[in-house]
Structure formats: structure tokens, C-alpha cells
Amino acid sequence: MTEAVLVAGGAGFIGAQTCKALHQAGYLPVTLDSLVTGYRPAVKWGPLIHADLRDRAAILSAIKTYDIKSAIHFAAFSLVGESTREPAKYYDNNVGAALAFTEALIEGDVDALVFSSTAAAYGTPQTSPIPETHPLLPINPYGASKVAFEQALHWMSGAHPLRYTILRYFNAAGADPDGEIGESHVPETHLIPLICQAALGNGKPLTIFGSDYDTKDGTAIRDYIHVVDLANAHVAAIKRLRTGGDSQVFNVGTGEGVTVLETLQTAEQVMQRPVPHSFGARRAGDPVALVADVSKIRGMLDWTPEYSDLPNLIRTAMRWQREKLY
Ligand code: UDP
């Protein structure tokens, strides 16, 4: 029987891409999703259980039906701005519901969990690139909710037979190279989809948030990781846990930083058209640079980024923005 993996949030951007990668690696992804922010058409590689993270009966029934031994938890709210306006909503879902989900896993004897965390856990970086040992000093409720659950996972893992892998994502972008799935956030706030929409004339001209940072061109630096590389990191983490690997935390990025302006200029070259833009004020809470130190993941996980060069990342994102299926 094909080994099944329970994927909470498998109808979302990164979750769906991970379901595809799991399928390609010979697993059956079983999606658990409330479809509050996820999309039903994104669930293509295994069954969908349309239920909430707090629905213990549905989770235990799925574990039994599919003989599930491991899980990945993506199902979270992830808008920094919204989190500052509605912090309780973020703690309720990203901590409260995540705890309920984990307790159901423990009750169902699932002993391996991969958890989506974020570079926002580090807050304002004291060093660049950022190692996993950097202090966790989040500066918004979204990052704080992720740190709170990371800590809970540590204690739960001490009290129960549960091993975990925490993946702290840097900037996820790009889309499925086959055009089957991609990101559809409402509202869209992320740089690369907004660049594509501005170039296609589907969106507003881009406002570059801040041109007075202490960087080579004055704009902020990020480490963009292609969603397929990110998905493959989850598969590698599942394989490692399923072969007895211990609990670990890994950054997932490329280790290369690019500025907002470099990203925009690369997009103009790839798309052979101008990206209408203007310069605006810095966005509150934005650190000048977020670049991953990736030595740990490269040393310990059987993983290396293959899709994340910037032109490829933009090409796939562009195709999705043009041909979006949902
Ligand atoms: N950014 C920008 N204009 C936009 C959206 C984003 O200049 O309309 C910048 C943002 O300030 C940051 C980078 O692009 O420096 C990446 O932002 P994004 O929201 O994609 O990801 P974040 O780093 O906030 O997770």
C-alpha cells in the first residue's frame, strides 16, 4: 500500500505544491483543509478531507483509513499586516488550532510532524545570513504565533513519542512549472506576483516600499525560494523523520539575497516589457535584509534548490499569473 502523509493546509499555495511533490515521490497526500483560504481545485493528488484542524473525529478517522504515520502542518494564517490588526485570530488559529491538530496526531499514534515556520520568527536580524541559532524575537503577531507553536512543539515532543522538523521559510515564490497550481492570495501582497500583475496590466503599478535602505541600490533584500524547492524540502524532511531522524529546525532559502529593484529588473528582462513602478515609503515592520544561512539544511537534509534562480522563478510565476486556474 502507498504510504500516506496527512497534509493540513494541502489546498494552499505551498501545501498543494508539496502534495504534488509527495505524489511524485511515491506517497499518497491526504489533504485536510477547511478551504477558508485554500482552493478545492488545488487538491489533485489525493483525497480531500474538508474539515477544520479542531475536528478530532475527522482527523482520527483519516489516520485510521489511510494508515497515516506522518503529517505536515501548513494550515495557518500568514498575513503580517492582518496579524497586527487581529492578533487573537492569529493566536487562535496558528497556536490554538495547531495544538488541537497535534493532540489528534498524538492520539492517533502519528509520531512525525513537519511544521511550516517562517523567517519572521527571527524579527529584525542581528546578522546576515541568519543561522537557525539566531534569537527568536518576532516583531509582529504572525511571527510570534509561529514561535509560540515552535516552542509548544518542543515541549509536546518531550512529553510524547512525537518527532518534528521545523522549516523556517524565507520568501516563497514562483509557481508549478507545469502550470497546474500556483498562488492566489486575496488580497495579494507579495512582491513577485505583484510585479507580474503590474507587468501584465492586471494590477496596479508596483510601489517599491523604501529606497533609502543601506543596500547597493537602496531597496530591501530578500532570499526568494521557488515553491517547488520548498515542496521538495518537505518531502526530504518526511523521509528523514520516517527513517528515524531526530527533531530539528532548518532554514529553507537559497542563501542568496537580491534587492527589490534587482528583482524588478530581472522581471523586465524575463518578460521583455517594463514593470510600471514608483518609489514609496518603507513598509512598517520590514527588515532591511532577510537572507538564510542554509549550511545546516544542506548538510543534514538530502536537499538542494534546483528551481530558484531568479529568472526561472519569475518565469513560472508569470505563467501562473497569465493562465491562473483558480
Ligand atoms: N515589496 C515592495 N512592494 C510591494 C510588496 C513588497 O516593495 O508591493 C517589498 C517588501 O517591502 C519586501 C520585499 O518586497 O522588501 C518582499 O516583500 P513580500 O511581501 O513579498 O515578502 P515579505 O518579505 O514581507 O515576507
Residues whose N, C-alpha, C, O or C-beta is under 5 A from the ligand:
A	BS01	UDP	T189 H190 L191 I192 L194 T207 I208 F209 A220 R222 V260 R283 D286
